[in-house]
Amino acid sequence: MVIYKILNNNLILSRDGQGHEVIVKGCGIAFQKKKGQQVEESRIEKIFTAENAQISKEIQGYLTAIPEKYLDFVEAFVNEVKEKEGMKLNDSIYFSLSDHIMGAISRLENGIRLQNMLLLDIKQLYHKEYEIGLELLKKVNEMFEVDLSADEAGFFALHFVNAEDGGKTDSYQISIIVHQILDIVEKYYDNMEFQEDNLYYQRFLTHLKYFAQRFLHKELHYDENQELFKIIKEQYREAYGCVKMIYLMMEEEYKYAMTEDEMLYLTIHIQKITEDHKRLKNL
């Protein structure tokens, strides 16, 4: 393959046989190389194909921002799962899962543990993915010498759900609620346009679908984590302000008062997606 652009010693841009831009990963693949030169096939570890230029930029951003130790670990685990379970997974899982593991370990080092409000639902709805999440949790704790809780197994499982081909179906009512919430976020942030293929947007969308599903099935009863909620709403004030608008909508439209845990996780998701939106604008 010919080097189109060097991202770092381990990453290059190239083109496949159809002329589509691809991102090629390999240890030292670009070391002492220049644009236009060939790379040794033996050094290629993984080839990522992007659907469009925007997704390519996002993938480049993740690959250059996430340490190799997380990317390599996730790549090995996901490939093992694909082979063992026969699962067809979108390449997005390599980045989203690496980013999540990195963030979870970082939060743990700062004394923050997130409770997974969806854990029981995930166990019931996505048993196979949850079992994979448990296995991944065990390996993460062993590999990085940490003590992440079982809540993370549920979060890990959702990455596999999101990445599975075919996806899951949602009702019309769920779609209406999700649309109303997205509309509030867009208007609150000056008509911010969501990139539908954005990884953080997909994670946010999944959270909203579960929220709407649990609301419609009257399954929204969780323990309050007041201390963490207080920290998050102070740290992410703008995102929390947006969540308060969502709270008012749910109260007025559906006569439902959101819990602090629901507001907590919405605040975290909105903060993450808006941070990523700003980052992409500066690429």
Buried (B, 14 or more C-beta within 10 A) or exposed (E): BEBBEBBEBBBBBBEEEEEEBBBBBBEEBBEEBEEEEEBEEEBBBBBBBBEEEBBBEBBBBBBEEBEBEBBBBBBEBBEEBEEEBEBEBBBBBBBBBBBBBBBBBEEBEEEEBBBBBBBEBBBEBBEEBBBBBBBBBEBBBEBBEBEBBEBBBBBBBBBBBBBBEEEEEEEEEBEEBBEBBBEBBEEBBEEBEBBEBBBBBBBBBBBBBBBBBBBBEEEBEBEEBEEBBEEBBEEBEEBBEBBBBBBEBBEEEEEBEBBBBBBBBBBBBBBBBBEBBEEBEEE
